[in-house]
Amino acid sequence: MIKYDRFQLANGLRVLVHEDASTPMVVVNVLYDVGARDEDPKKTGFAHLFEHLMFGGSVNIEDFETPLQLAGGENNAYTTNDFTNYYIQLPAENIETAFWLESDRMLSLAFSEKSLDVQRKVVMEEFKEHYINKPYGDVWFKMRELVYQQHPYRWMTIGSELSHIEQARLEDVKSFFFKYYRPVNAILVVAGKTTAQQVRELAEKWFGDIPAGEKYVRNLPHEPRQQEARKMTVKASVPLDALYKCYPMASRTEQGYYVADLITEVLGGGASSRLHQSLIKEKKLFSQIECYHTGSVDPGLVVIEGKLIKGVSMEAADAAVEEELTRLKAEAITEKELTKIKNKTESAIVFEDMSVMNRANSLAIYELLGDVNMMNTELEKYQAVTAAEMLETSRHIFDPLNSNTMYYYSEK
């Protein structure tokens, strides 16, 4: 049971406090309710660009890193299609340094052509290194466009094309900041060696007078139910042929999410999973294969991906995967198998919650999802899943008309 206090400032900033006296450290986590899905389709990659810009200095603080290092702290951030998250960990006695730094960059960034130019170049290099020049780096650009016809999950957090970042202008950047990076659109979580009283005082002192901003109301197009199997073939200079299969699934807050999560464990959760046992160990068709889901807030994807053993045909590999899916849809899994994956999931959740950094991060995400107490109730949702539900959901997800398949051939 994770205990927390929750309150809201007059400017709309939501604040959560999780007290843990067993650590000498404190984590200050600021989550902004903006991700790649909120971008203009003609100006993608901005949420991620901002993650970089937020370290480039703010109105009163030219250099973010030095004061933090002097306070014994470290920080980082990450962007998803759904949100952007910034976090600082530092000794509890220096907690106010984190409040000072985070509040100043929420108040306003130091917008300059120089800072934009520097970060633009950094992001463009990242784009080239990870997505253009890396083997299989283009898979998700192509796959997202195949799967999502309407929803803005069509593009990746890095952006749909390099030119969008290349052409990012200072006025675009400013309007993006003042639209999304406002107290009314943010969640502050403080976890570790602190008290609710201390956090309330510091939050009022440092964040209380920042203008609230306008509440961003999300109105994204819904992805219609897929009506036909989609296929794509790619050829590139990669070491091995690879097979990718994607299937739309439930959103993060639906019961179907928990069922799908357990299904991916049955198929791809480690060396004892069905795909690994059947297709790597017994049939020797793949050198590696995994099944996972994207876990996104809006309806996401169950993904099966694998690298083929040289000499194995793509059709044979695909047929073998389909055989395993047919088996999953034909008969309910045993209670023994279900108990095993539930236990594994429970230990993963418990293990994840051991670090104060992860607890802070989770509290912010659950607050974003609309119910912070999910932090304490999710395990029950997993425990409640039945074998019959798994069977029904498998049939729904792995309906052939719901499939998106990519044959990625090696030209070597």
Steps between C-alpha positions, in 0.01 A plus 500: 500500500659826385385792715481851361351845563342697220412867469466764232632855479275788398666508156396140435833326569426155642740396776557150641723419794627155595691498829778245544734563793709190423698684232725808537393609149203675348362484146328799342309389191313735265277343237349711223183373335637533147651240271557439133128426451423869572715637219399661173547230230703757302722581801582171670780425744434813709425326831832319474683816385365666815643232720839621372416872510396476866864438591623801304440759771197691624410863565711542816731199475744482210641163589282224642771243571751688721271594792354150495841333510610731782193378692604136443214440259445334166220541250357371179185495290316293242227558246232256387211529258283575806697726737836658587665429834784680680658375821767606747647290781706671769579487874191593702670798669540664157140448391442871446757508217276268300193718563693809395624342176174331396284802577724734302483291187124465541475879537676547166783363297779729382386506139792577273601417146828368636341252742251386235779457248711291738213270604365474146839366390512255792157361411582480130814301580295268721249457216777405256687274741204301632250504217672564166843339531415220743399155372119456532484866614213577262274213615278705727466793262357259245307281742323786679381640167376156400304450824372849581299665224333771712656522847818707552685192623576491124834667576779432747607731781814595305266637229370366171777659292830675554387818321243577774779545754728666246233762433391556864483875557525698823137622476378136455701398804367788713137431419548128573652582839229742612225270382614184681768576760266670745415418865145405400647236269765367740534253787765540770593193703744513791609171653755401762624662820253786524159581647172611347527823703849581366394428140187712533705797624766461229240447225316819600827694527652393169207405273207690652539824305564349155206590271265202467472494124200363312402143567581293192198293399602205287278422204681243290351295215410143594652217305216295345497123548722344232300316234772331293841340540780737397839394367823672408835385360827684565850430371807654659863441583445315830666183634191274521147471367250617762127450549276757671133450582282761675146477631295789646398447867316679782600835648691533829194550721281220361477153654613359164842657562572266793383199304720595202797556732465144633456364147836652398655323801362164384636552150824686561587526869848352506652162418205295624246690286315327216666681208848445642442131577333418170672722243853532639557181697292240316458620142819712484341759269600815691820609669292729720130572536299710741145606570421822686256790489548875461309578823377833366224711659278483190447159335843347443650199328596142576826441315669177394844545350781260421823456307500193276770236487685524166345276236150502658236643268288793618181309410602201714587725795173693469297178473665366818409818691143474370488139620584609854234773486243247372588275793453789743158575346391135497517408867517684831833503678528276806454638850860402568630712211271788599617491863862495386471813285294682766770426759768619261306821433447559871870462579588736212262766638632458856861512379434812294349679801810440711684812382372839611570633148262243347233569762510872422480429127209256546301741718534769232383264225202368699395858576525570127281197430232648725526291816818510706370219722543260205852479644348284775219324314660382175620174646138405578410565136767254386391245763139524380584398140357157413610237247168551319572873468847422365346272236237753394751788486750288304232433239418870482862625479637230271213514255673478156314816394669681791853412387781717365796304366839619380747277320836670544752339264877519520660603172831350608 
